[in-house]
C-alpha cells in the first residue's frame, strides 16, 4: 500500500546490457514496470540551466 519511486538515467532497453542475466533482467523489469507510471524526461538538464558556469559558457 505504499509507493516506490525508481529513477535511472539508463533507458529500460539498456538494462539488459547492464544486467548480464536476461532472465534476471526480465524479472526485475517486469516487477518495476508492471502497473507503473513511467515519466520519460527530455530536454536540457536543469542543473545546466541553474549553474553559474553554464551561464558563463553561454555568454562566451
C-alpha positions in Angstrom: 0.0 0.0 0.0 3.0 2.3 -0.5 4.5 3.9 -3.5 8.1 3.5 -4.7 9.9 5.8 -7.0 12.7 4.5 -9.1 14.9 6.8 -11.1 17.5 6.0 -13.6 19.5 7.7 -16.3 19.7 4.4 -18.1 16.9 3.6 -20.6 15.0 0.4 -19.9 16.2 -1.2 -23.1 19.8 -0.9 -22.0 19.2 -2.6 -18.7 19.7 -6.0 -20.4 23.3 -4.9 -21.2 24.0 -4.0 -17.6 22.2 -7.0 -16.0 24.1 -9.8 -17.8 21.4 -12.5 -17.0 18.4 -12.0 -19.3 16.1 -13.9 -17.0 17.0 -11.8 -14.1 16.6 -8.6 -16.1 13.2 -9.7 -17.3 12.1 -10.4 -13.7 13.4 -7.1 -12.4 11.8 -5.1 -15.2 8.5 -6.9 -15.0 8.2 -6.1 -11.3 9.2 -2.5 -11.8 7.2 -1.7 -14.9 4.0 -3.7 -14.3 1.3 -1.2 -13.1 3.8 1.6 -13.1 3.6 5.1 -14.3 6.6 6.0 -16.5 7.7 9.5 -17.0 10.4 10.0 -19.6 12.1 13.4 -19.3 13.6 15.1 -22.3 15.4 18.3 -22.8 18.3 20.2 -21.3 19.4 19.4 -17.7 18.0 21.7 -15.1 21.5 21.7 -13.4 22.9 23.3 -16.6 20.3 26.0 -16.6 20.9 26.9 -12.9 24.7 26.5 -12.9 26.7 29.8 -12.8 29.3 28.1 -15.1 26.6 27.3 -17.6 25.6 30.9 -17.9 29.2 32.0 -18.2 29.8 29.4 -21.0 26.6 30.6 -22.8 27.7 34.2 -22.7 31.2 33.4 -24.1 
